[in-house]
Amino acid sequence: MSEPIRSCVGCGRKAGQSELLRFVAKDGLLVSGTTDPGRGAYTCRRLACFERAVSRRAFNRALRQTVRVDQKLTSLYT
């Protein structure tokens, strides 16, 4: 069985699910969630992709709701 392919909401690159970071909306706040239920949005493991997704409101589109983005999430990329 092969790994599911997902797209980065920042740059659009397609990659295996394990290569990307997954985010979900929890109570209107964007959180990192590999096992959380619900709709997920993925980014590459590059800070530039995360920042681009935030500036283009790609998380809101992918998760189909308005989410607040905590800047502490950038620590996942260091």
Residue frames relative to the residue before (quaternion, step in Angstrom):
aa qw qx qy qz dx dy dz
M 1.0000 0.0000 0.0000 0.0000 0.00 0.00 0.00
S 0.3032 -0.7733 0.5295 0.1726 3.58 -0.79 0.99
E 0.5994 -0.5886 0.4278 0.3336 3.49 -1.32 0.48
P 0.5300 -0.6255 0.4555 0.3468 3.64 -1.03 0.69
I 0.3311 -0.7251 0.5718 0.1938 3.56 -1.10 0.77
R 0.0577 -0.7886 0.6122 -0.0001 3.57 -0.94 0.96
S 0.3664 -0.7239 0.5411 0.2214 3.57 -1.25 0.40
C 0.4606 -0.6512 0.5312 0.2855 3.55 -1.10 0.75
V 0.3834 -0.7335 0.5102 0.2337 3.61 -0.81 0.98
G 0.6139 0.5563 -0.3480 0.4388 3.60 1.25 -0.21
C 0.8382 0.1466 -0.0450 0.5233 3.58 0.70 -1.09
G 0.4982 -0.6849 0.4133 0.3343 3.59 1.23 -0.29
R 0.4480 0.6953 -0.4572 0.3269 3.60 1.26 -0.05
K 0.3084 -0.7376 0.5709 0.1867 3.55 -1.03 0.82
A 0.0961 0.7912 -0.5936 0.1115 3.56 -0.93 0.94
G 0.6430 -0.4957 0.4054 0.4202 3.54 -1.30 0.20
Q 0.6433 -0.5703 0.3561 0.3662 3.55 -1.11 0.75
S 0.6726 0.5186 -0.3081 0.4286 3.61 0.98 -0.78
E 0.6322 0.5414 -0.3346 0.4419 3.62 1.20 -0.41
L 0.7252 0.4334 -0.2243 0.4858 3.58 1.22 -0.44
L 0.4223 -0.6597 0.5517 0.2866 3.56 -1.30 0.35
R 0.2524 -0.7856 0.5512 0.1235 3.59 -0.88 0.95
F 0.0957 -0.7743 0.6246 0.0330 3.53 -1.09 0.85
V 0.0853 -0.7687 0.6318 0.0514 3.55 -1.18 0.66
A 0.4535 -0.6481 0.5317 0.3025 3.55 -1.32 0.30
K 0.0081 0.7771 -0.6286 0.0292 3.56 -0.83 1.00
D 0.8319 -0.1199 0.0169 0.5416 3.57 -0.48 1.25
G 0.7277 -0.4533 0.2361 0.4574 3.58 0.96 0.91
L 0.6492 0.4746 -0.3135 0.5051 3.59 1.28 0.12
L 0.4204 -0.6917 0.5255 0.2621 3.58 -0.98 0.84
V 0.0341 0.7959 -0.6024 0.0500 3.58 -0.79 1.03
S 0.4992 -0.6067 0.5176 0.3388 3.53 -1.23 0.52
G 0.1342 0.8266 -0.5320 0.1252 3.57 -0.67 1.01
T 0.1553 -0.8139 0.5539 0.0818 3.57 -0.17 1.23
T 0.7974 0.2732 -0.1402 0.5195 3.59 1.04 -0.67
D 0.4577 0.6925 -0.4512 0.3277 3.60 1.25 -0.05
P 0.4791 -0.6770 0.4712 0.3002 3.60 -1.00 0.75
G 0.6490 0.5487 -0.3812 0.3640 3.54 -1.28 0.26
R 0.7492 -0.3998 0.3076 0.4292 3.45 -1.42 -0.04
G 0.1455 -0.8050 0.5714 0.0648 3.56 -0.95 0.85
A 0.1712 -0.7289 0.6505 0.1275 3.53 -1.29 0.49
Y 0.2042 -0.8133 0.5404 0.0696 3.56 -0.90 0.92
T 0.0644 -0.7609 0.6408 0.0787 3.56 -1.22 0.56
C 0.5845 -0.5215 0.4780 0.3974 3.52 -1.34 0.35
R 0.5661 -0.6038 0.4337 0.3562 3.57 -1.23 0.23
R 0.5200 0.6035 -0.4290 0.4258 3.58 1.11 0.71
L 0.5348 -0.6468 0.4458 0.3112 3.57 -0.92 0.94
A 0.6021 0.5814 -0.3572 0.4145 3.60 1.04 -0.75
C 0.6508 0.5130 -0.3159 0.4621 3.60 1.00 -0.79
F 0.6379 0.5183 -0.3241 0.4684 3.60 0.99 -0.82
E 0.6857 0.4882 -0.2875 0.4569 3.59 0.85 -0.99
R 0.6386 0.5145 -0.3268 0.4697 3.57 1.04 -0.73
A 0.6407 0.5219 -0.3212 0.4625 3.59 0.98 -0.82
V 0.6431 0.5087 -0.3214 0.4736 3.60 1.02 -0.79
S 0.7037 0.4766 -0.2852 0.4431 3.60 0.78 -0.99
R 0.7241 0.4104 -0.2420 0.4986 3.62 1.09 -0.64
R 0.4096 -0.7320 0.4414 0.3186 3.60 1.34 0.07
A 0.2324 0.8112 -0.5028 0.1875 3.56 1.12 0.70
F 0.5989 0.5554 -0.3738 0.4394 3.61 1.08 -0.58
N 0.6295 0.5352 -0.3323 0.4549 3.58 0.98 -0.84
R 0.6756 0.4938 -0.2899 0.4645 3.58 0.93 -0.92
A 0.7014 0.4822 -0.2785 0.4450 3.57 0.80 -1.01
L 0.7433 0.3908 -0.2210 0.4958 3.58 0.99 -0.81
R 0.3596 -0.7782 0.4439 0.2606 3.57 1.36 -0.06
Q 0.7103 0.3102 -0.2928 0.5600 3.55 1.01 0.89
T 0.5273 -0.6115 0.4755 0.3493 3.56 -1.24 0.35
V 0.0394 -0.8061 0.5903 -0.0135 3.56 -0.76 1.07
R 0.3819 -0.6679 0.5852 0.2560 3.53 -1.23 0.59
V 0.2334 -0.7805 0.5681 0.1166 3.56 -0.91 0.95
D 0.2759 -0.7530 0.5795 0.1447 3.56 -0.68 1.15
Q 0.4454 -0.7169 0.4659 0.2657 3.58 -0.74 1.03
K 0.5247 0.6288 -0.4228 0.3878 3.62 1.21 -0.24
L 0.5339 0.6372 -0.4030 0.3829 3.59 1.20 -0.36
T 0.5554 0.6130 -0.3998 0.3948 3.59 1.18 -0.42
S 0.5593 0.6109 -0.3918 0.4007 3.62 1.19 -0.40
L 0.5529 0.6075 -0.3965 0.4100 3.62 1.20 -0.30
Y 0.7115 0.4886 -0.2440 0.4422 3.57 1.18 -0.52
T 0.5905 0.5807 -0.3827 0.4095 3.62 1.21 0.03
